[in-house]
């Protein structure tokens, strides 16, 4: 049997079949502008993959932005795809696709991918910080996803870090690049990647912004670890592809522990193993997790 894994994003929708512990038949299409069009595109994708799959497709598991009530099959919150929110998302797709449908938040999926198959697969507990335009996250304890009473479990980006600012504001490369442009008086913006590149030229302001990012991320990790005490902390998102990320974050973390006398707590920080496929693999992990709970 195989699983159709889908990752719904603001600009594109990725899909793949999961069979024999691997993703196959990977593809993508532009995110439709309406819910009706999305349903038709998903139905066509399932039909096309059914014809080429060597094993029957058992279910469809989906990664989405927003606050996901997995039991009700409804996506709360908001995102760049407004029409998927506050509708009977799962019920409508199950009727259309004639398959069991499972859905989970994208950051939670990324965390599940690491907990079940990646950097934290040998750990009983892990947390993941997924860094993009904001900071998402996931908490997995005893190989179960912890979402909390209000579905805010793992929403590390809302955490207050320094000077009343949130972790998303201080540790996101997007926000750091924006602050740099404002202070420099630049009319055209730059990306987070470009900000890091500018630090290599010796630009002190760029270096300050990047160092602040490292410190803020370390503060977030420090706070979460004092509450949850996980075996492994995973850092994911586009920034995690940088080879110069882990060492300065660990250094800032050590300084925090020394200053607050918490050196006895061993904090293991790793880079997420999966990048572009994280949400697809996490959707598969969510499928298996939900099946175990039935």
Residue pairs with C-beta under 8 A, 6 or more apart in sequence:
1 19
1 55
1 56
1 57
1 58
2 17
2 18
2 19
2 53
2 54
2 55
2 56
2 57
2 58
3 17
3 18
3 19
3 57
3 58
3 59
3 60
3 61
3 284
3 287
4 15
4 16
4 17
4 18
4 45
4 46
4 49
4 57
4 59
4 60
4 61
4 99
5 15
5 16
5 17
5 18
5 23
5 61
5 62
5 63
5 280
5 281
5 283
5 284
5 287
6 13
6 14
6 15
6 42
6 45
6 60
6 61
6 62
6 63
6 280
6 283
7 13
7 14
7 15
7 62
7 63
7 106
7 109
7 279
7 280
7 283
8 31
8 38
8 62
8 63
8 64
8 65
8 81
8 84
8 106
9 31
9 65
9 106
10 31
10 65
10 79
10 80
10 81
11 30
11 31
11 80
12 28
12 29
12 30
12 31
13 28
13 29
13 30
13 31
13 38
13 41
13 42
14 26
14 27
14 28
14 276
14 279
14 280
15 26
15 27
15 28
15 45
15 49
15 280
16 23
16 24
16 25
16 26
16 27
16 277
16 280
17 23
17 24
17 25
17 49
17 53
17 57
18 24
18 280
18 281
18 284
19 53
19 54
19 55
23 277
23 280
23 281
25 49
25 52
25 53
26 277
26 280
27 45
29 41
29 45
31 38
31 81
32 38
32 41
34 83
35 83
35 84
35 87
38 83
38 84
39 92
39 93
39 96
42 60
42 93
42 96
42 97
43 96
43 97
46 57
46 60
46 97
46 99
49 57
50 57
57 99
58 99
58 100
59 99
59 100
59 101
59 102
59 287
60 93
60 97
60 99
60 100
60 101
60 102
61 101
61 102
61 103
61 104
61 283
61 284
61 286
61 287
62 93
62 101
62 102
62 103
62 104
62 283
63 103
63 104
63 105
63 106
63 109
63 279
63 280
63 282
63 283
63 286
64 75
64 79
64 81
64 84
64 89
64 103
64 104
64 105
64 106
65 75
65 77
65 79
65 80
65 81
65 105
65 106
66 75
66 76
66 77
66 78
66 79
66 84
66 85
66 105
67 75
67 76
67 77
67 105
67 151
67 152
68 74
68 75
68 76
68 103
68 104
68 105
68 108
68 151
69 75
69 76
69 151
70 102
70 103
70 104
70 147
70 286
70 290
73 88
73 89
73 90
73 91
73 101
73 103
74 86
74 87
74 88
74 89
74 90
75 84
75 85
75 86
75 87
75 89
75 103
76 85
76 86
76 151
77 85
78 85
79 85
89 103
90 101
90 102
90 103
93 101
94 100
94 101
102 283
102 286
102 287
102 290
104 112
104 145
104 282
104 283
104 286
105 136
106 130
106 136
106 279
106 282
107 128
107 130
107 136
107 137
107 138
107 154
108 138
108 145
108 147
108 154
108 282
108 286
109 138
109 278
109 279
109 281
109 282
109 283
109 285
109 286
110 128
110 130
110 136
110 138
110 236
110 272
110 274
110 278
110 279
110 282
111 126
111 127
111 128
111 130
111 137
111 138
111 139
111 140
111 145
111 154
111 234
111 282
112 138
112 140
112 145
112 282
112 285
112 286
112 289
113 272
113 273
113 274
113 277
113 278
113 279
113 281
113 282
113 285
114 120
114 121
114 126
114 128
114 234
114 236
114 272
114 273
114 274
114 278
115 121
115 123
115 126
115 128
115 138
115 140
115 143
115 285
116 143
116 281
116 285
116 288
116 289
117 273
117 274
117 281
117 285
118 234
118 272
118 273
118 274
118 281
119 126
119 232
119 234
119 270
119 271
119 272
119 273
120 126
120 128
120 140
120 231
120 232
120 234
120 270
123 230
123 231
123 232
124 141
124 142
124 143
124 231
125 140
125 141
125 142
125 228
125 229
125 230
125 231
125 232
126 140
126 230
126 231
126 232
126 233
126 234
127 137
127 138
127 139
127 140
127 154
127 224
127 225
127 228
127 230
127 232
127 233
127 234
128 137
128 138
128 140
128 154
128 233
128 234
128 235
128 236
128 272
129 135
129 136
129 137
129 156
129 217
129 220
129 221
129 233
129 234
129 235
129 236
129 237
130 136
130 137
130 138
130 236
130 237
130 272
131 171
131 172
131 173
131 217
131 235
131 236
131 237
131 238
131 239
131 240
132 172
132 174
132 237
132 238
133 172
133 174
133 175
134 157
134 168
134 172
134 174
135 156
135 157
135 167
135 168
135 171
135 172
135 220
136 154
136 155
136 156
136 157
137 154
137 155
137 156
137 157
137 224
138 145
138 154
139 145
139 146
139 153
139 154
139 228
139 230
140 146
141 228
141 230
143 289
144 289
145 153
145 286
145 289
146 153
146 154
147 153
147 154
148 154
152 158
156 167
156 220
156 224
157 166
157 167
157 168
157 172
158 166
158 167
158 168
159 166
159 167
159 220
159 223
159 224
160 166
160 167
161 167
161 169
161 170
161 171
161 216
161 219
161 220
162 170
162 215
162 216
162 219
167 216
167 217
167 219
167 220
168 175
169 175
170 176
170 212
170 213
170 216
171 213
171 216
171 217
171 220
172 192
172 213
173 191
173 192
173 193
173 195
173 196
173 213
173 238
173 239
174 191
174 192
176 192
176 195
176 209
176 210
176 212
176 213
177 189
177 190
177 191
177 192
177 194
177 195
177 209
178 189
179 209
180 186
180 190
180 195
180 198
180 205
180 206
180 209
181 188
181 189
181 190
183 205
184 205
190 198
192 238
192 239
193 238
195 206
195 209
195 210
196 206
196 210
196 242
196 244
198 206
199 206
199 207
199 210
211 248
214 248
214 249
214 251
214 252
215 252
217 235
217 249
217 252
218 249
218 250
218 252
218 253
218 255
218 256
219 252
219 256
221 233
221 249
221 253
221 267
221 269
222 253
222 256
222 257
222 262
222 267
224 230
224 233
225 233
225 265
225 267
226 262
226 265
229 265
231 268
232 268
232 269
232 270
233 267
233 268
233 269
233 270
234 269
234 270
234 271
234 272
235 245
235 246
235 249
235 269
235 270
235 271
235 272
236 271
236 272
236 274
236 275
236 278
237 272
239 245
240 271
240 272
240 275
241 275
245 271
246 269
246 270
246 271
249 269
250 269
253 267
253 269
256 262
257 263
257 265
257 267
272 278
274 281
